[in-house]
Amino acid sequence: MKEIIDDFTKADITKKEKLMLYYAKKLTEDTSSIKERDVVALRNIGFTDRDIFDINQVVSYFNYVNRIADGLGVRLEK
């Protein structure tokens, strides 16, 4: 798990998992750059439309919640 957090591109995970994480990263950092080809790539590697919808919803939800917390100055307890 730590290797995924540190740098998922070098983590020992499947090509399918890496593509999903590239999509999640792109959705988080540069939403407007998402194109149909990104979704097609996920389909081509084996994700169903429902899978892609779920990935999108989870990533988007966490981005939303994090932005609310950041905007209110909320800090996690350690």
C-alpha positions in Angstrom: 0.0 0.0 0.0 2.8 2.4 0.9 4.4 2.0 -2.5 1.1 3.0 -4.2 0.9 6.1 -2.1 4.5 7.0 -2.7 4.4 6.5 -6.4 1.8 4.2 -8.0 3.7 4.3 -11.3 6.4 2.2 -9.7 4.2 0.1 -7.5 3.9 -3.6 -8.1 0.3 -3.5 -9.3 -1.4 -4.6 -12.5 -1.5 -2.5 -15.7 -5.3 -2.3 -15.2 -4.8 -0.9 -11.7 -2.2 1.6 -12.9 -4.5 2.9 -15.7 -7.3 3.3 -13.2 -5.0 5.4 -11.0 -3.8 7.5 -13.9 -7.4 8.3 -14.6 -8.1 9.1 -10.9 -5.0 11.4 -10.9 -6.0 13.1 -14.1 -9.6 13.6 -12.8 -8.2 15.1 -9.6 -5.5 17.3 -11.0 -6.7 18.3 -14.4 -10.4 17.5 -14.8 -10.9 19.5 -18.0 -8.3 17.3 -19.7 -10.4 14.2 -19.4 -11.4 13.1 -22.9 -13.4 10.2 -24.4 -10.2 8.4 -25.1 -9.5 8.2 -21.3 -12.8 6.4 -20.8 -12.2 4.2 -23.9 -8.8 3.2 -22.6 -10.5 2.1 -19.3 -13.0 0.0 -21.3 -10.3 -1.5 -23.5 -8.4 -2.8 -20.5 -11.5 -4.4 -19.0 -13.5 -1.9 -17.0 -17.2 -1.9 -17.5 -19.2 1.3 -17.9 -20.5 0.7 -14.3 -16.9 0.3 -13.1 -15.8 3.5 -14.7 -18.9 5.3 -13.3 -18.0 4.0 -9.8 -14.3 5.0 -10.1 -15.4 8.5 -11.2 -17.9 8.8 -8.4 -15.5 7.7 -5.7 -12.7 10.0 -6.9 -15.0 12.9 -7.4 -16.6 12.4 -3.9 -13.2 12.4 -2.2 -12.1 15.5 -4.1 -15.3 17.2 -3.1 -15.0 16.4 0.6 -11.3 17.3 0.6 -12.0 20.7 -1.0 -14.7 21.4 1.6 -12.4 20.5 4.4 -9.5 22.5 3.0 -11.9 25.5 2.3 -12.9 25.4 6.0 -9.4 25.0 7.3 -10.2 21.6 8.7 -7.1 19.6 9.6 -6.9 15.9 10.4 -6.0 14.8 13.8 -2.7 12.8 14.0 
